[in-house]
Amino acid sequence: MEPYVTDDIVTPRILSKAIANINGGAASDYTDIANACMNLFGFSDYCLDAPLDHRVSGKSLGLRTMLYSLEDMGLLKTCMEEDYLPVKGRVWRSHYWVLNKEEILNKSLEYGCGSAKLKQFSYNDVPDEVWEHD
C-alpha cells in the first residue's frame, strides 16, 4: 500500500477547524471528535480499520461511524490492500483509513481560521550540507 503522505501536519485543532468550516459552528464544538480521530491516527497518515470495533462496558464507541462521517465530508479516504497468505494462498484484505491532508488543511484555512500552510516539497530547498558526505 502506498498511503497518501505529505509533510504537512494535521493536528486536532486544524481538524476541528476544518469540520467547523464544513458543518458550521465553532471549532470548539468539534474538539472531542477531532481528538478521537487523531488518537486513532497517532503520528501516522493512516490507520487500520480492523480494531475499530472496540466496545467499552458493552457499548460501541462509534469510532467507525465517526470516520464514515469524516469521509462523507471529504476529510478522510479509505483504501484496501490485498495480500496472499503463503500457506493456503487465501487472500487477506486489510482496510485502511487515510487522512485527506490537503482537504483538511484547505478547509481549515477556507475562512481564515488557521495558521497551517500548504507547502510543496522540492529537493532544491534542501541545504547543501545535507548532500555532503565525509
Summary of the structure (lengths in Angstrom):
residues: 134
radius of gyration: 18.2
end to end distance: 35.3
largest distance: 59.6
contacts: 318
relative contact order: 0.21
helix: 43%
strand: 19%
